[in-house]
Amino acid sequence: MTQAEATRVCLVSLGCPKNLVDSEKILAHLAEGGCVVGAPMSEADVIVVNTCGFLQAAREESLEVIGEALEAKRSGRARRVVAAGCLVNRDAERLYETAPGLDAVVGVNDREAILSTVRGEGRVTLATPYAGGIHSDAGRFRLTPRHTGYLRISEGCSRRCAFCTIPALRGPFRSRLPEAVLAEARELIADGAVELNIIGQDTTAYGSDFSDDLGELARLLRALNALEGVRWIRLLYTYPNRFGEALIDAIAECEYVVPYVDVPLQHINSLVLKRMRRGVSRSHIEKLLVRLRERIPDLALRTTFIVGFPGETRKQFEELLRFVRDTRFDAAGVFEFSPEEGTPAVEMARQVSDAVKTRRREVLMLAQQEIAFAAAADAVGSRTEVLVDGIDPAGVCVGRHSGQAPEIDSLCLLTEPCAPGEFIPARVVDANGYDLVVEPDAETNRQSSIVHRQSPA
């Protein structure tokens, strides 16, 4: 097949980093099959939308983008529109009704067969339920900047939180074998990645399906830390009840594992946590946070909360609000409870009104904003090391210090352009809301730090 004859594919990736990795693997399959990937929607022969189906808002966004693709098909050159990903696993047949004109659907367990839906004719449905095993993510067509990459160490989830659809969408928890993870990490490093962001539905459960030892993730982190070429290793999507001492030690001791922990807590009131089926109490969470901050110098803590869970009282919300103000997280996201079909929470009594949920989210986010703005202002005058990401759409050179994860956290705004992928010693000269304004500083040789916990220079 010549370049002129090759199918031109536009892929739109929605949702979380786990979905992004799926998109990268889908693109690799298509490229290996002779397709030209990366075409704009207006010039594509086939448009693939890799959807998110986790929450109602995400489903609405997915359907909106599918609608844009179908409009491009009606008015342009595209001959097929394919929906892939989590929304397919949730609503495969219903998608054809809600998005008339859709040509094919591909579930998360069928991404290896994506080429057949792109090249096919007529309606093609590939929505196989989970049947065991775990796909390899090696050999991806990466969508992230070359210097950073996501490394998925597990798939699925076996926890049964009352609000969550992940087990239904992604299947039960299963870990990648350590040798497979390390081989993929070497591949990413060879491709230019100096930052590895560890992801999974529940990274702290790593190894629980093949070992009773809580130290499997710690051993994996130490093995990754020993790889030549890696500079930052960041642990995301942890769970509060599997933080063993070996894991805390590994984060504290490994040179290239940055002092950053992403631990979604969802709430702090013990009764709400029990209704959520989180398997932890307020006491457990508070003891964990104390241990983490005592044992890991300069730790950056990120979390998420859900407000308006069924039965959440004003008093319980105020308890959460005080906890956030007292704990002073480095970053926090707040979501309104979304009643998801098929989850136990949908049937629970005392559902909270949308208006109350929205008001509580705004109050909690404003409290966290005050904390974040104050921390950014306090950082002025300190020094840090910045990994340069590149030029943003506004023409500003941006990067991140080790306490800032890609896509989800604040940024460092550099006062002069620097090369993407370069580590720059820098001085914080100003704060811009959540973000820090930094200037390259050749006089400091400090290696990775969390700037707002340092003493001013």
C-alpha positions in Angstrom: 0.0 0.0 0.0 1.4 3.4 -1.0 1.3 6.5 1.3 -1.4 8.0 -1.0 -3.5 4.8 -0.6 -3.0 4.5 3.2 -6.0 5.1 5.5 -5.7 8.4 7.3 -6.8 8.2 10.9 -7.6 10.9 13.4 -7.7 9.7 17.0 -9.2 11.8 19.8 -8.2 10.5 23.3 -10.4 11.4 26.2 -10.2 10.6 29.9 -7.4 9.6 32.3 -3.7 8.7 31.7 -4.7 5.0 31.6 -6.9 5.8 28.6 -4.1 7.8 27.0 -1.9 4.7 27.2 -4.6 2.7 25.5 -4.8 5.4 22.8 -1.0 5.2 22.3 -1.3 1.4 21.8 -4.2 1.8 19.4 -2.2 4.2 17.3 0.7 1.8 17.3 -1.6 -1.0 16.0 -3.0 1.2 13.3 0.5 2.4 12.2 1.8 -1.1 12.1 -1.2 -2.0 9.9 -0.3 0.6 7.4 -2.5 3.5 8.4 -1.3 7.1 8.5 -2.0 8.3 12.1 -2.3 11.9 13.4 -4.5 13.3 10.6 -6.7 16.2 11.7 -10.4 15.4 11.9 -11.2 17.4 8.7 -8.7 15.4 6.7 -9.2 11.9 8.1 -10.7 8.9 6.3 -11.5 7.4 9.7 -12.0 9.1 13.0 -11.5 7.1 16.2 -12.7 8.5 19.6 -11.3 6.7 22.6 -14.0 7.5 25.1 -14.2 7.8 28.9 -17.3 6.3 30.6 -16.4 6.7 34.2 -18.7 9.6 35.2 -21.8 11.2 33.6 -19.9 14.3 32.7 -17.2 12.2 31.0 -19.8 10.3 29.0 -21.4 13.6 27.9 -18.1 14.8 26.7 -17.4 11.6 24.9 -20.8 11.8 23.1 -20.2 15.4 22.2 -16.8 14.5 20.6 -18.4 11.6 18.8 -21.1 14.0 17.5 -18.3 16.3 16.2 -16.8 13.3 14.4 -20.1 12.3 12.9 -20.6 15.9 11.7 -17.1 15.8 10.1 -18.1 12.5 8.4 -21.3 14.1 7.0 -19.6 17.2 5.7 -16.1 16.0 4.9 -14.0 13.1 3.6 -14.3 10.7 6.5 -16.0 7.4 5.7 -16.1 5.9 9.2 -16.4 6.9 12.8 -15.3 4.4 15.5 -15.9 4.7 19.2 -13.5 2.9 21.5 -12.7 2.6 25.2 -14.6 2.6 28.4 -17.9 4.0 27.2 -18.1 1.0 24.8 -17.8 -1.4 27.7 -20.6 0.4 29.4 -23.0 1.1 26.6 -21.9 -0.7 23.4 -25.3 -1.3 21.7 -26.9 1.9 23.2 -24.1 3.9 21.5 -25.5 3.2 18.1 -28.8 4.6 19.2 -27.4 7.7 21.0 -24.9 8.4 18.1 -26.7 7.6 14.8 -24.2 7.1 12.0 -21.6 5.5 14.2 -19.9 2.7 12.2 -18.1 0.6 14.8 -17.4 0.2 18.6 -14.3 -1.3 20.2 -14.2 -2.1 23.9 -11.1 -1.9 26.1 -10.5 -5.6 25.9 -10.5 -5.5 22.0 -8.0 -2.8 21.3 -5.7 -5.3 19.6 -8.3 -5.7 16.9 -8.9 -2.0 16.2 -7.5 -2.3 12.7 -10.4 -4.5 11.5 -13.0 -1.8 12.5 -11.0 1.0 10.8 -10.7 -1.0 7.5 -14.0 -2.7 7.7 -17.3 -2.0 6.0 -20.7 -1.8 7.7 -21.3 -2.0 11.4 -18.6 -3.7 13.5 -19.0 -4.4 17.2 -16.1 -5.6 19.3 -17.1 -5.4 23.0 -15.7 -8.6 24.5 -16.3 -8.8 28.3 -13.2 -9.3 30.4 -11.9 -12.9 29.9 -8.6 -12.9 31.8 -5.1 -11.8 31.2 -3.6 -8.3 30.6 -2.5 -6.6 27.4 1.1 -5.4 26.9 1.6 -1.7 26.5 5.0 -2.1 24.9 5.6 -0.6 21.5 3.3 2.4 21.9 3.0 5.4 19.5 3.5 8.0 22.3 1.3 11.1 22.6 3.1 12.6 25.6 6.2 14.8 25.2 9.2 12.6 24.5 10.8 13.3 27.9 7.9 12.0 29.9 5.8 8.9 29.8 3.2 6.9 31.7 4.1 3.4 32.9 1.1 1.2 33.6 1.9 -1.5 36.1 -1.6 -3.0 36.6 -5.1 -3.1 35.1 -8.6 -3.3 36.5 -9.7 -3.1 40.2 -11.1 -5.6 42.6 -12.2 -3.1 45.2 -15.9 -2.5 45.4 -16.3 1.2 46.3 -20.0 2.0 46.3 -19.7 4.8 43.8 -17.3 3.3 41.2 -17.8 1.6 37.9 -14.1 0.7 37.2 -14.5 -3.0 38.1 -17.3 -3.3 35.6 -15.5 -1.4 32.9 -12.0 -2.7 33.3 -12.4 -6.0 35.0 -10.7 -7.3 38.2 -7.3 -6.2 39.4 -4.3 -7.9 37.8 -0.6 -6.9 37.9 2.0 -6.8 35.1 4.9 -9.0 35.9 8.0 -7.1 37.1 10.1 -8.1 34.2 7.4 -6.9 31.8 7.2 -3.5 33.6 11.0 -3.1 33.6 11.3 -4.0 29.9 8.7 -1.4 29.0 10.4 1.2 31.3 13.7 0.6 29.4 11.8 1.0 26.1 10.4 4.4 27.3 13.8 5.5 28.5 15.5 4.5 25.2 12.8 6.6 23.5 13.9 9.7 25.5 11.8 9.5 28.6 13.5 10.8 31.7 10.3 10.9 33.8 8.2 7.8 34.4 4.8 8.3 35.9 3.5 5.1 37.5 -0.2 4.5 36.9 -2.9 1.8 37.4 -6.3 1.7 38.9 -4.8 1.0 42.3 -1.0 1.1 42.2 -0.5 0.1 45.9 -2.3 -3.2 45.1 0.6 -4.1 42.8 1.6 -7.7 43.2 -1.4 -8.6 45.4 -2.6 -11.1 42.8 0.6 -13.1 42.8 2.0 -12.5 46.3 0.8 -11.9 49.9 3.8 -9.7 50.5 3.0 -5.9 50.8 6.6 -5.2 49.5 6.1 -6.0 45.8 5.6 -2.3 44.8 8.5 -1.2 46.9 10.7 -3.8 45.1 9.5 -2.6 41.8 10.2 1.0 42.6 13.8 0.1 43.7 14.3 -1.8 40.4 13.0 1.1 38.4 15.3 3.4 40.4 18.3 1.4 39.3 17.6 1.8 35.6 20.1 3.9 33.7 18.7 7.2 32.2 15.7 7.7 34.5 15.6 11.0 36.6 12.1 11.2 38.0 9.8 8.3 39.0 6.4 9.4 40.2 3.8 7.2 41.9 0.1 8.0 41.1 -3.2 6.4 42.0 -2.3 4.9 45.4 -4.8 3.6 47.9 -4.6 4.5 51.6 -4.9 1.0 53.2 -2.0 -0.7 51.4 0.8 1.7 52.3 3.3 -0.7 53.9 6.5 0.4 55.6 8.6 -1.0 52.8 6.8 1.3 50.3 7.3 4.4 52.4 11.0 3.5 52.8 11.4 3.0 49.0 9.9 6.5 48.3 12.1 8.1 50.9 15.3 6.3 50.0 15.3 5.9 46.2 17.3 8.7 44.5 15.0 9.0 41.5 11.6 8.4 43.1 10.4 11.9 43.7 8.8 12.8 47.0 5.3 12.9 45.6 2.3 10.8 46.6 -1.1 10.8 44.9 -3.5 9.2 47.4 -7.2 9.8 46.6 -9.0 9.8 50.0 -12.6 10.7 48.8 -13.7 11.8 52.3 -12.5 11.9 55.9 -15.7 11.3 57.9 -15.6 7.6 59.0 -19.3 7.0 58.5 -19.2 8.4 55.0 -16.1 6.4 54.2 -18.0 3.3 55.4 -21.0 4.0 53.2 -18.5 4.5 50.3 -17.0 1.1 51.1 -13.5 2.5 51.2 -12.3 0.1 53.9 -10.5 2.9 55.8 -11.4 5.2 58.7 -10.4 8.7 59.6 -8.0 7.4 62.2 -6.2 5.2 59.6 -5.9 8.1 57.1 -4.6 10.6 59.6 -1.9 8.1 60.9 -0.9 7.4 57.3 -0.5 11.1 56.4 1.6 11.6 59.6 3.9 8.7 58.7 4.3 9.9 55.1 5.2 13.4 56.1 7.5 12.3 58.9 9.4 9.7 56.8 9.6 11.4 53.3 11.4 14.7 53.3 9.8 17.5 51.3 6.8 15.4 50.5 4.1 16.7 48.0 0.7 15.2 48.8 -2.1 15.2 46.2 -5.6 13.9 46.8 -9.2 13.9 45.6 -12.5 14.2 47.4 -16.2 13.5 46.6 -18.8 15.8 48.0 -22.5 15.1 48.2 -22.3 11.4 48.6 -25.7 9.9 49.6 -26.3 10.7 53.3 -23.5 13.3 53.6 -24.8 15.7 56.2 -23.8 19.4 56.6 -21.9 18.5 59.7 -20.0 15.7 57.9 -19.1 18.1 55.0 -17.9 20.7 57.5 -15.7 18.0 59.1 -14.1 17.4 55.6 -13.7 21.2 55.1 -11.8 21.5 58.5 -9.7 18.5 57.6 -8.6 20.1 54.3 -7.8 23.4 56.0 -5.8 21.7 58.7 -4.0 19.2 56.6 -2.9 21.6 53.8 -2.5 19.3 50.9 -0.2 20.4 48.1 -2.9 19.7 45.6 -6.5 18.5 45.8 -9.3 17.8 43.3 -13.0 17.9 44.3 -15.8 16.0 42.5 -19.5 16.1 43.0 -21.0 12.7 43.6 -22.2 11.2 40.3 -24.9 8.5 40.6 -23.7 5.8 38.2 -25.9 3.1 36.9 -25.1 -0.3 38.4 -23.3 1.0 41.5 -24.7 0.5 45.0 -24.6 4.2 45.7 -27.4 4.8 43.2 -29.9 2.9 45.4 -28.8 4.5 48.7 -31.2 6.6 50.7 -30.8 10.4 51.4 -29.5 11.4 48.0 -28.0 15.0 48.1 -29.5 17.6 45.8 -27.4 18.8 42.8 -27.5 22.4 44.2 -26.1 21.3 47.5 -23.4 19.2 45.8 -22.3 22.1 43.7 -22.2 24.5 46.6 -20.1 22.1 48.7 -17.7 21.6 45.9 -17.2 25.3 45.4 -16.6 25.9 49.2 -14.1 23.1 49.4 -12.3 24.2 46.2 -12.1 27.7 47.5 -10.5 26.5 50.7 -7.9 24.5 48.8 -7.3 27.4 46.5 -6.5 29.6 49.4 -4.0 27.0 50.7 -2.4 26.6 47.2 -2.1 30.3 46.5 -0.5 30.9 49.9 2.0 28.1 49.3 2.9 29.5 45.9 3.4 33.0 47.4 5.6 31.5 50.1 7.8 29.8 47.5 9.0 33.1 46.1 12.8 33.3 46.7 13.4 29.6 46.9 15.3 27.5 44.4 14.2 24.3 42.7 14.9 22.1 39.7 12.5 22.3 36.8 11.9 19.8 34.0 11.0 21.8 30.9 7.9 20.7 29.1 8.0 23.2 26.2 6.0 26.2 24.9 2.3 26.4 25.8 -0.4 27.7 23.4 0.1 31.2 24.9 3.7 31.2 24.0 5.1 30.7 27.5 7.8 28.2 28.2 6.5 25.9 30.9 7.9 23.2 33.1 7.4 21.4 36.4 9.2 20.8 39.6 9.2 17.4 41.2 6.0 18.1 43.2 4.0 18.8 40.0 2.6 15.9 38.0 1.9 16.3 34.3 -1.5 17.5 33.2 -3.1 17.5 36.7 -1.0 19.9 38.8 0.2 23.5 38.6 3.1 24.6 36.5 6.4 26.5 36.5 6.4 29.4 34.1 9.9 30.1 32.9 11.1 33.6 32.3 13.0 32.5 29.2 12.7 29.6 26.8 14.6 26.4 27.5 14.9 23.1 25.7 12.1 20.6 26.4 13.3 17.6 28.4 16.1 19.6 30.1 16.4 19.9 33.8 17.0 23.5 34.8 18.2 24.8 38.2 15.8 27.8 38.8 14.8 30.5 41.3 11.2 31.2 42.0 10.7 35.0 41.4 6.9 35.3 41.5 3.6 33.5 42.0 0.8 33.5 39.4 -2.2 31.9 41.2 -1.4 28.2 41.4 1.6 28.5 39.2 5.2 29.6 39.9 7.2 32.1 37.9 10.8 30.9 37.7 14.0 32.1 36.2 16.9 29.8 35.2 19.6 30.0 37.9 23.0 28.6 36.9 24.4 29.1 40.4 22.4 26.4 42.1 22.9 22.7 41.5 20.1 21.4 43.7 18.6 18.2 42.5 14.8 17.7 42.7 12.8 19.4 45.5 9.4 20.7 46.5 9.9 24.4 46.4 7.3 25.7 48.8 8.7 23.5 51.6 12.2 24.9 51.3 13.7 27.9 53.1 14.0 31.0 51.0 17.5 31.5 49.6 
